[in-house]
Amino acid sequence: MSSLNTEHPIAPAPVHVSSMAQCVLTDLTDLPRVGFRGMQSAEYLQGRGFVLPDTPNRAVTQADGSHVARLSQTEYLILGSVLDSGERIADEEARWELDHSANYLLPRQDSHAWLQLSGVCIADVMAKLCGVDLRLKAFGAGAVAQTSAARINVIVVNVGGDSQPAFQILFDRASLDYFKGAVLDAMAEFG
């Protein structure tokens, strides 16, 4: 049995996946997201109340349901929460003040599309599109992969766990229809 939400744009709402669901694809492209880069980005974000990953290619879920992914030593990607329609992240982007010596704002709303793939078969679906092992034993909760899937560059963030597996996938916004079609095609085998 499979459930599918592919409407675009979506009205941001909590995504709940039953343990029976094979896979659910949700388009989160309309939720706010933003990046920060620079030698002082960690201090800046911590000062704004974010809990940060200790190392690159890791992510931390915040108390409000948003996520902070560390892409390199000095670059962070902040993903809005469906619980507040990404309001906190939109506010952070609007409040940011340019400090040339500290960090740079990297707008991501117009550059990156954003899908969430959730359910029990997500690693199997992604195996049809991507050469990286995204099974839970190799790619646990909080892991981040910057790789290629369906021949485009993607960022995959494991925001789930054993009981509720979920990947958030970001990629070039111009490729939204193409990549969504590729994921749907890969999902077809699983129901």
N, C-alpha and C positions, 0 to 999 in steps of 0.2 A: 504494500500500500504506500502511495506517495502523495505528498501534498506539495503544491507549487504556487508560489506567489511571484509573478513576473511582471506585475503592473508597474508602469513607470509614468509619472512619478508616484512614489508611495507616500501615504500619510504616515510619518514615523510613529510606530507603536511598538510596544514590547513584542519580541519574537519568542514564542513558546513552541518548543518542539516536543511532541509526545515521544515516549520511548518506542512507540510503534512506527513512527515515521522513518522511512528509509532516507529520504533527502528532501530538504526544503531550500529553495533558492529565493532569496529576498534581495531586492534592489535597494541599497541604502545610499545611492548616489546623491540624493537630495539632502542628506544630513551633512552638517558642517564638519570640516576637517581642516587641519592646518599643520604646517611644519615650522620648526625652528632650527637654525644652524648657527654655530659659533662657539668660541671657547668658553663663554659664560652662559650658554644655553641651559645647562643643568641647574646652575644656581638661580637663574631667572625663573625657570619652571618650578623649582622647589619653593621659591619665594611666592609663587602664585598658588601654592597648595597642591601641586601634583606630586605623586609618589613615582619615582623613576626607576627603570630597570638598571641593574648594576653594570651590565655588559651590553655591547651591541648585539643585534639580532635577538632581542628579548622584548617582551611587552608586559605591562602591568595594567590590570583592570583597576580603575579608580572606584571609590565608594559610590559615585553617582552613576556608574555604568559606562563611563567613557573609558578609552584605552590610550595608553602612552606606549608607542613602539620606538625603541632606540635603533636607528638604522646604521649608525656609525658612532665613533667616539664623541662626535659633537653635533649629531643630527637626530632630531626627534620628530615623530609624526604623531599628532594628537587626533584621535577619532572620537567624534561626538557620540553621545548616548541616545538610544531610542527613547529612554525614559523621560528626557527633557527636550526631545526633538533637537538635540545638539546645541541648545541655548548657551550652555557654559562655554563651549568651544567657540561659538560665534562671538560671544562677549570677549573672550581672550584675544581673538584676532582684532576686534574693533578697538580694544584698549592698548594694544601693543604700541610702544613708542620706539622709534628708531634709535638705537645706540650702536654706532658703528664698531665700537670696540667689544661689545658684548655678544650680540646675536642678531641674526637676520630672520625676518619673517619669510616663510615660504608658503604663499597661498596655494592650496591644493584643491579648492572647490571646483575650479574650472579645468584643472589639468588631469585629475584622477577620477575615474568612475570607481564605484565601490559596491561589491556584492557580498552577501553573506551566504555561505553554503553550510547548512546544518543538518544533522541527522546521523544515523548510525553508519551510513556507507560513504561518508565524505572522503575518506582517504582513498577508497576504491575508485570513486569518481575522479578525483584529482590524479590518480595513477594513470588514467587514460589520457590525461592532458599534459602531465609534467613528469620529468625524470627524477625529481627529488622524492625521497621516501618521506611521505607525510603521515605515516601510520603513527599512532599515539606513542608506541615504544621508542620511536626515533625522533618524533616531532611533538613533544608534550605541550601541555598547556603553557602559554606564555612564549612559545617559540615563534620566531619570525624568519621567514625565508624570502630572500630577494633573488628571484629566479625567472625562468621562462616557462610559460604554460600556453599551449595552443599557439606557439610561435610568437608570443608577445611577452614583454617584460611585465612581471607581476610582483607584488608584495603580498605574501600570505602570512596572516597573523592567526595563530591558534588561540582563540578566546574562549574555548570550551574546556571540557574535561571528560572524564569517563562517562558520566551520566548524561551529559548534554553536549556532544561534540559540535563544534562550530568553527569554521574558518571565515575570516574576513579577508577579502581579496581586493586589492587595489591595482589599477592599471590605467593606461592611457584612455582618457574619456572618449576620444574619437573611436575607440575600439569596443565600445559598450555593446552594440548590437551583435557584432561578430563574436565577442567572447561569451556573452550570454547565450548565444546560439550554440557555441561549442560546449558549454557546460550542460545545457539542456540535452544536447545530443549524447553526451557522456552519461547523464543521469538516466536516459531512456532504458538502458540495460537493467537498471535497478528498480523498475516499476513504472 
